[in-house]
Amino acid sequence: MKKKGVIVLFAVITTISSIVLIEYNFGEKEQATAVDSTKMEDDIIITTNRSSEKEERIKRKIETKYEGEALNTSEKDGKIKIHSEKDEESRTIAVLDNYEKLELLETLPFGWFKVKLKDGQIGYADSRYVRTRAIPPHKYDENSSDWFIKFDESDQTIYIYNEGELILENKGSSGIWDSFTPKGIFEIEKDRRGEWAYVPRFQQGMKYWVGFKGSYLFHSVPFTEDGRIIEEEAKKLGEPSSHGCIRLPIAVAKYIYDNVPDGSIVVIE
């Protein structure tokens, strides 16, 4: 009997030990799971922080600064006035020399930039005297008016829209860098078009010219004074080659002359 009791007691002790061991191991597993969960939470927090940093970097990248430089190609050693308002008659707040830098804050109609000077002053510059590779975004597009003209300097292409529909697309030529075509928002100016003009200073003539800002025009490829196409210049369509105007094939220049009315919006980018 004594031997049997010892065996039973040993069995009970073994069972209790197994239960304790199982509970201990299970507890360890729970603890390990908890640790893994904490690591997962840490990973999520780290990932979230990295995402925030990435978003911040993207935000900073989107907030692009648009730089331009003052350049008066109409007059030698010309000065560039910065105005207090978007008006040539407004007060002059600064006068810049050629090639002075300025920051472009807004692209405004018709032919103006809101700018920031090196000394922090905010003013307005006539876009004819600001040379730049890119302009600040704006709201003007093919739906801005019944007739809308866009010239994309990057691919030297003109796009003509009527009521939002693309009517005509063709290669043209803007100004070379030293005689740049101004970028921005313009309009076809009232009563500024003609079938022929000759400019002695450039020894070139043009057909079907239409003005969009002062001396800047859409017109045909160049002609001699006696009315012959200057072939070597005509072959340059599709690359910057003009004195600042936008050169076009004769048929395209005539289309604008005949069809696009005064007041139509022009965007050059």
C-alpha positions as CSV (number, residue, x, y, z in Angstrom):
1,M,0.0,0.0,0.0
2,K,2.8,2.3,0.9
3,K,4.4,1.7,-2.5
4,K,1.1,2.4,-4.3
5,G,0.7,5.7,-2.4
6,V,4.1,6.8,-3.4
7,I,3.3,6.1,-7.0
8,V,0.1,8.1,-6.8
9,L,1.8,11.0,-5.1
10,F,4.5,11.0,-7.8
11,A,1.9,11.1,-10.5
12,V,0.1,14.1,-8.8
13,I,3.4,16.0,-8.4
14,T,4.3,15.3,-12.1
15,T,0.8,16.6,-13.2
16,I,1.1,19.7,-11.1
17,S,4.6,20.4,-12.5
18,S,3.4,20.0,-16.0
19,I,0.5,22.4,-15.5
20,V,2.8,25.0,-13.9
21,L,5.3,24.5,-16.8
22,I,2.6,24.9,-19.4
23,E,1.3,28.0,-17.7
24,Y,4.8,29.4,-17.5
25,N,5.5,28.7,-21.2
26,F,2.1,30.1,-22.2
27,G,2.9,33.2,-20.2
28,E,6.3,33.5,-21.9
29,K,4.5,33.1,-25.2
30,E,2.0,35.8,-24.3
31,Q,4.8,38.1,-23.2
32,A,6.7,37.4,-26.4
33,T,3.6,38.2,-28.4
34,A,3.1,41.4,-26.5
35,V,6.7,42.3,-27.2
36,D,6.2,41.6,-30.9
37,S,3.1,43.7,-30.9
38,T,5.0,46.6,-29.3
39,K,7.6,46.3,-32.0
40,M,4.8,46.3,-34.6
41,E,3.4,49.4,-33.0
42,D,6.8,51.0,-33.0
43,D,7.3,50.1,-36.7
44,I,3.9,51.7,-37.5
45,I,4.9,54.9,-35.6
46,I,8.3,55.0,-37.4
47,T,6.6,54.5,-40.7
48,T,4.1,57.2,-40.0
49,N,6.9,59.6,-39.0
50,R,8.7,58.8,-42.2
51,S,5.6,59.4,-44.2
52,S,5.1,62.8,-42.6
53,E,8.7,63.7,-43.4
54,K,8.2,62.7,-47.0
55,E,5.0,64.7,-47.2
56,E,6.8,67.7,-45.9
57,R,9.6,67.3,-48.4
58,I,7.1,67.0,-51.2
59,K,5.3,70.1,-49.9
60,R,8.6,72.1,-49.9
61,K,9.3,70.9,-53.4
62,I,5.8,72.0,-54.6
63,E,6.4,75.5,-53.2
64,T,8.7,76.4,-56.1
65,K,10.3,79.7,-56.4
66,Y,10.1,81.3,-59.9
67,E,13.1,83.4,-60.7
68,G,13.4,86.0,-63.4
69,E,15.8,88.7,-64.4
70,A,15.3,92.2,-65.5
71,L,16.2,92.8,-69.2
72,N,15.2,95.6,-71.4
73,T,15.9,94.5,-75.0
74,S,14.2,97.6,-76.5
75,E,16.8,100.1,-75.3
76,K,20.6,99.7,-74.8
77,D,21.4,100.0,-71.1
78,G,17.7,100.3,-70.4
79,K,16.3,100.5,-66.9
80,I,13.4,98.4,-65.7
81,K,10.8,100.1,-63.5
82,I,9.0,98.2,-60.7
83,H,5.6,99.7,-60.0
84,S,3.5,100.0,-56.9
85,E,0.5,98.8,-58.8
86,K,-0.2,96.8,-62.0
87,D,-0.2,100.1,-64.0
88,E,2.5,101.9,-65.9
89,E,1.3,105.2,-64.5
90,S,1.6,104.0,-60.9
91,R,4.4,105.0,-58.5
92,T,7.8,103.6,-59.3
93,I,9.2,101.8,-56.2
94,A,12.5,100.6,-57.7
95,V,14.5,100.8,-60.9
96,L,16.6,97.7,-61.8
97,D,19.5,97.3,-64.1
98,N,19.7,94.6,-66.8
99,Y,20.2,91.1,-65.4
100,E,19.2,92.0,-61.8
101,K,17.3,89.0,-60.3
102,L,13.8,89.1,-59.0
103,E,11.3,86.5,-57.7
104,L,8.1,86.0,-59.6
105,L,5.1,85.7,-57.2
106,E,2.1,85.8,-59.6
107,T,1.4,85.8,-63.3
108,L,-1.2,88.5,-63.9
109,P,-3.2,89.8,-66.9
110,F,-2.3,91.4,-69.2
111,G,1.4,91.3,-69.4
112,W,2.4,91.7,-65.7
113,F,4.1,89.9,-62.9
114,K,3.8,90.4,-59.2
115,V,7.4,90.3,-58.0
116,K,9.6,90.3,-54.9
117,L,12.9,92.2,-55.0
118,K,16.2,91.3,-53.3
119,D,15.5,93.8,-50.6
120,G,12.1,92.3,-49.9
121,Q,9.9,94.9,-51.6
122,I,6.8,93.7,-53.4
123,G,5.8,95.3,-56.6
124,Y,4.7,94.8,-60.2
125,A,6.8,94.4,-63.4
126,D,5.9,94.6,-67.0
127,S,6.5,91.1,-68.4
128,R,8.1,92.6,-71.5
129,Y,11.1,93.4,-69.3
130,V,11.4,90.1,-67.4
131,R,13.3,87.2,-68.8
132,T,12.4,83.8,-67.3
133,R,12.4,80.1,-68.1
134,A,9.1,79.5,-66.3
135,I,6.2,81.5,-64.9
136,P,4.0,80.9,-61.8
137,P,0.7,78.9,-62.3
138,H,-2.4,80.8,-63.4
139,K,-6.1,80.1,-64.1
140,Y,-6.1,81.0,-67.8
141,D,-6.7,78.2,-70.3
142,E,-8.7,77.4,-73.5
143,N,-12.0,78.0,-71.5
144,S,-11.0,81.5,-70.5
145,S,-12.5,83.1,-73.7
146,D,-14.3,82.2,-76.9
147,W,-10.9,82.4,-78.7
148,F,-7.7,81.4,-76.9
149,I,-4.1,81.2,-78.2
150,K,-1.4,79.4,-76.4
151,F,2.3,79.3,-77.4
152,D,4.4,76.6,-75.6
153,E,8.0,77.7,-75.8
154,S,9.3,74.3,-74.7
155,D,8.2,72.6,-78.0
156,Q,7.8,75.9,-80.0
157,T,4.1,75.1,-80.8
158,I,1.1,77.3,-81.1
159,Y,-2.4,76.1,-80.2
160,I,-5.5,78.0,-81.3
161,Y,-8.8,77.2,-79.5
162,N,-12.4,78.3,-80.2
163,E,-14.9,77.6,-77.4
164,G,-12.6,75.1,-75.8
165,E,-12.0,73.1,-79.1
166,L,-8.5,72.9,-80.6
167,I,-8.9,74.4,-84.0
168,L,-5.3,74.6,-85.1
169,E,-1.8,73.4,-84.0
170,N,1.5,74.2,-85.6
171,K,5.1,74.9,-85.1
172,G,6.3,78.4,-84.7
173,S,9.4,80.3,-83.5
174,S,9.8,82.5,-80.5
175,G,12.7,84.8,-79.7
176,I,16.3,83.7,-79.1
177,W,17.4,84.0,-75.4
178,D,19.0,87.4,-75.8
179,S,15.9,88.7,-77.6
180,F,13.4,86.7,-75.6
181,T,9.7,86.6,-76.2
182,P,7.9,87.7,-72.9
183,K,6.0,85.0,-71.1
184,G,2.7,85.5,-69.3
185,I,-1.0,86.3,-70.0
186,F,-1.8,88.7,-72.8
187,E,-4.6,89.6,-75.1
188,I,-5.0,90.5,-78.8
189,E,-4.8,94.3,-78.6
190,K,-7.4,96.4,-80.2
191,D,-6.9,97.7,-83.8
192,R,-3.3,96.3,-83.9
193,R,-3.1,94.2,-87.1
194,G,-2.0,94.6,-90.6
195,E,-1.4,92.7,-93.9
196,W,2.2,93.8,-94.3
197,A,5.0,95.6,-92.5
198,Y,8.7,96.1,-93.0
199,V,11.2,96.8,-90.2
200,P,14.4,98.5,-91.5
201,R,16.2,97.9,-88.2
202,F,16.0,94.2,-88.8
203,Q,15.9,94.4,-92.6
204,Q,12.9,92.1,-92.6
205,G,9.3,92.3,-93.6
206,M,6.3,90.3,-92.4
207,K,2.8,89.4,-93.5
208,Y,-0.4,89.2,-91.4
209,W,0.9,90.7,-88.1
210,V,-1.3,90.8,-85.0
211,G,-0.2,92.5,-81.8
212,F,-0.5,91.0,-78.3
213,K,1.7,93.4,-76.3
214,G,3.3,96.6,-77.5
215,S,5.9,95.7,-80.2
216,Y,5.4,92.0,-79.8
217,L,3.4,90.3,-82.5
218,F,2.3,87.1,-84.2
219,H,3.4,87.3,-87.8
220,S,4.5,85.3,-90.8
221,V,8.1,84.0,-91.4
222,P,10.4,86.9,-92.6
223,F,10.3,88.5,-96.0
224,T,12.7,90.7,-97.9
225,E,11.7,94.3,-98.5
226,D,10.6,93.4,-102.1
227,G,8.3,90.6,-100.8
228,R,10.4,87.4,-101.1
229,I,10.5,84.8,-98.3
230,I,13.9,84.7,-96.6
231,E,14.3,80.9,-96.9
232,E,17.1,80.4,-94.4
233,E,14.9,82.1,-91.7
234,A,11.7,80.2,-92.7
235,K,13.6,76.9,-92.2
236,K,14.1,77.8,-88.5
237,L,10.4,77.3,-87.7
238,G,10.3,75.0,-84.6
239,E,13.3,76.6,-82.9
240,P,13.8,80.0,-81.2
241,S,15.0,82.3,-83.9
242,S,13.1,85.6,-83.8
243,H,13.9,89.1,-82.4
244,G,11.1,88.5,-79.8
245,C,7.9,88.2,-81.9
246,I,6.3,84.8,-82.6
247,R,6.9,83.7,-86.2
248,L,4.4,81.4,-87.9
249,P,3.8,79.8,-91.3
250,I,2.0,82.2,-93.6
251,A,-1.3,80.3,-93.5
252,V,-1.3,80.2,-89.7
253,A,-0.5,83.9,-89.4
254,K,-3.3,84.7,-91.9
255,Y,-5.7,82.5,-89.9
256,I,-5.1,84.6,-86.7
257,Y,-5.3,87.8,-88.7
258,D,-8.6,86.8,-90.3
259,N,-10.3,85.0,-87.4
260,V,-9.1,85.7,-83.9
261,P,-10.8,88.9,-82.6
262,D,-9.4,91.7,-80.5
263,G,-9.5,90.9,-76.8
264,S,-8.9,87.2,-77.2
265,I,-6.6,85.8,-74.5
266,V,-3.0,84.8,-75.3
267,V,-0.9,82.7,-73.0
268,I,2.9,82.2,-73.6
269,E,4.6,79.7,-71.3
